[in-house]
Every structure is written in structure tokens, then in C-alpha cells.
Amino acid sequence: MKHEGKVAVVTGAAQGIGLACARRLAEEGALVVMGDIQGEKVAGEATALGAVAMTMDVSRRDDVDALIGCAVDTHGRLDIMVNNAGVGFSAGVLEVGEEDFDRILGVNLKGALFGSQGAARVMVEQASGGAIVNMTSVQAELAIPNSVAYGVSKAGINQLTRIFSVALASHNVRCNAVGPGTILTDMARGAVLSSDEAYRMILSRTPLGRLGGADEVASVVSFLASDDASYVTGQVIYPDGGRMPVNYTVPVDALPAID
Ligand SMILES: NC(=O)c1ccc[n+]([C@@H]2O[C@H](COP(=O)([O-])OP(=O)(O)OC[C@H]3O[C@@H](n4cnc5c(N)ncnc54)[C@H](O)[C@@H]3O)[C@@H](O)[C@H]2O)c1
């Protein structure tokens, strides 16, 4: 199996894409440690997978270190780190407040920083390489007017990924990112899929003509985490149904104007 004997940590693993990643890695032989702010939920999912779970908040460095420490204490090492936990947020560029901006960057961007730092320390010390995979978004590249906090957090993840990839290359620790388009999870249901019109708009910019499944993101994460990607580092792969080549969902003449 692809990940036989490897030890993997996945954050935001209680549901959605993170859970699909944990499941995929476990199915392919990895020993998985799952972290999430929803403690009971992640514990239940971990039991079903034969994995270990921890309640934690990725925006807190101590929590992230404790999660990585749990993997090392339980399984003796760390080979794969999936920094997946994230939160969405919509507000116009003139409306977004400092508190919300800090909160979104705290979870999405600082969470990826803490996870990458904690994993890199262990992997460098182990001296047997490793793979870090960060969850970004098409919004790292595509500008959505009411999504400045989220978009900036994901753009930051892309650059964080590239910088870590260069900094860690001499230790054979690879660092890549996966940037989904619209994937059918609670996050998408609560935001872009709130109405029939929103759904049609998404499909009007999705050449493959359907939304993605969480397992279709997990398969890319699994590839990047595996030795099949042994010469791939500093890259962002977009499982987005073809969204990136066609532009985002809003035709230019429908962009909201600022009074
Ligand atoms: N669903 C999409 O269309 C989509 C598109 C692009 C990128 N993404 C990214 O994929 C990742 C997973 O999103 P999803 O769609 O599965 O969302 P989701 O809301 O279904 O799952 C997110 C998980 O992260 C956990 N989480 C949130 N804040 C946390 C924190 N501070 N500490 C620890 N865990 C926390 C939640 O409890 C939840 O289990 C996110 O980074 C998101 O930005 C999703």
C-alpha cells in the first residue's frame, strides 16, 4: 500500500475534505492522527477509522504542537502533515472588520504556518524526509469581491508552501498545496450553494459541469504525500473541475459596485 507504515497528521479531520483525507491515507496504510476543534465528532470518526483523535484549535500553536506530539508519542515518528483545517468568511472589502480578518488569518494561515513548522522540526530531526500538504483554494488566485479575508489567507498559504518547499528541500521534506474549486461539503453548502442561482453560477464557471467530491481532493493530497510525488515540491495543484482556466463565477458586468 502507498502509505504503509507512514504516520500522518490531518487537521480539520472531523468532516468534509479533512475527513476524506484521513480516510484515504488510512485506507492506503498510514497510521493517522486526526485533529479538530469539534472534539466529539473527530473522536467518533477516528474510532471508525482506527485512528487517534485530538481536540485542538489550529490557530493556537500549543494545540498544533500537542497534536504533532501526540503522533510522535503514539507512533514514534511523523511522515505526512496535512494542514487542512479552515474557515470561510464573506464580507465586502469596506465592511470586513479587524477581528474577523484576524480570525480568518489566524485559523487558515497561521494554522498552516504552525502545522508546517511543527512538522518540519520533527521531520528534519528524523532525517528521513517527509511531506507537508497545505489546503489552499482557487481563491488564492481568483479575486472574489466579498472574500478578502479568506482569499488573502489562501494566497498566503500558496506562498508559505513555496517558501517552506525551498527552505526544507535539502532535508527532502517536500511541501505542496492543494487548491479545491467548489467541493460539496458543509463549507460550500453554507456559502456558495445557498441558492439555486448561486449553484447555477458556480456551474457556469465549472467546465466539468459538476461540483467536486471531498474524495476527489483527498486523492490529490494522497498523491502529493506519497513517493509517487517524490520529485514534486513547492507546487499547488487545483482539483477544481477546470475553474482556474475560465475565471471565477461573476461576469465583469455583474460585479458589485461600491457607492
Ligand atoms: N469545500 C470547498 O468548496 C473548499 C474549496 C476550497 C478550499 N477548501 C478548503 O478545504 C479545507 C476543508 O474545508 P471543508 O470544505 O472540508 O470544510 P468543512 O467546514 O466541512 O470542514 C472544516 C473542518 O475544519 C475544522 N476546523 C475549523 N476551524 C478549526 C480550528 N480552528 N482548529 C481545528 N479545526 C478546525 C472544522 O471543525 C471542520 O471539521 C479548508 O481549508 C477550506 O478552506 C474548501
The ligand as a Gaussian input file, in Angstrom:
#p B3LYP/6-31G(d) Opt

LIG

0 1
 N      -15.467000      22.954000       0.267000
 C      -14.923000      23.722000      -0.656000
 O      -15.550000      24.048000      -1.678000
 C      -13.497000      24.205000      -0.484000
 C      -12.913000      24.868000      -1.566000
 C      -11.596000      25.326000      -1.456000
 C      -10.886000      25.107000      -0.286000
 N      -11.475000      24.458000       0.747000
 C      -10.657000      24.282000       1.962000
 O      -10.673000      22.926000       2.346000
 C      -10.494000      22.847000       3.768000
 C      -11.582000      21.960000       4.348000
 O      -12.830000      22.564000       4.063000
 P      -14.211000      21.741000       4.034000
 O      -14.921000      22.130000       2.812000
 O      -13.961000      20.321000       4.353000
 O      -14.936000      22.490000       5.251000
 P      -15.755000      21.950000       6.499000
 O      -16.285000      23.181000       7.150000
 O      -16.677000      20.864000       6.105000
 O      -14.608000      21.299000       7.422000
 C      -13.642000      22.086000       8.066000
 C      -13.164000      21.349000       9.295000
 O      -12.181000      22.158000       9.942000
 C      -12.485000      22.198000      11.330000
 N      -11.961000      23.435000      11.907000
 C      -12.422000      24.694000      11.693000
 N      -11.710000      25.558000      12.434000
 C      -10.783000      24.840000      13.103000
 C       -9.758000      25.172000      14.012000
 N       -9.562000      26.435000      14.410000
 N       -8.979000      24.197000      14.507000
 C       -9.190000      22.900000      14.140000
 N      -10.156000      22.519000      13.294000
 C      -10.943000      23.491000      12.780000
 C      -13.995000      22.130000      11.393000
 O      -14.456000      21.741000      12.683000
 C      -14.291000      21.115000      10.316000
 O      -14.242000      19.798000      10.796000
 C      -10.500000      24.278000       4.277000
 O       -9.171000      24.729000       4.457000
 C      -11.163000      25.044000       3.158000
 O      -10.775000      26.414000       3.139000
 C      -12.763000      24.019000       0.684000

